[in-house]
Amino acid sequence: NAIEYLHNAQKPEGGWVGSWGICFTYATQFALESLSLVGETYETSPYSRRACEFLLKKQRKDGGWGESYKSCEQSAWVEHENSQVVQTCWAVMSLMYARYPYPEPIEKGIQLVMSRQLPNGSWPQEAIEGVFNKTCAIAYPNFKFSFPIWMLGKAHKYLAELKGGSGNG
């Protein structure tokens, strides 16, 4: 079954290896979303807890996450030289899917994403976001629009609920 597969595919460090997007931040987002759909969250699942702890160890002082495409080649986390907006969105969404109960790391990620927003409302194109077959880097130029908007909307509601509000306003 799919959940058993996710449990078995989780790396000992806590993340999942991904394809199409840069590696652990991308795959961990989808794994935690899937686990949440069957009630496995930070509070209820050692798999979700381990994934959150993995991501939290990778969060940078500026609040963001940055993973190199080399992670895909090596199947091990390789730091990018800078935090990346798209990967920060994936990591923040991962924490929200897992229902991570502490707002501070989520808020720091949001601050990084908002600080990078350009005056015209968009975000800059940063490093490559995708990879095919572990070695072919792929740019997804619309990721810099879709993931920040998706994450910010989701975070508004999630943080309001976490702090006892409705998240509707």
Buried (B, 14 or more C-beta within 10 A) or exposed (E): EEBEEBBEEBBEBBBBBBEBBBBBBBBBBBBBBBBBEEEBBBEBBEBBBBBBBBBBEBBBEBBBBBBBBBBBEEEEBBBBEEBBBBBBBBBBBBBBBBBBEEBEBBBBBBBBBEEBBEEEEEBEBBBBBBBEEBEEEEEBEEBBEEBBBEBBEBBBBBBBEBEEEEBEE
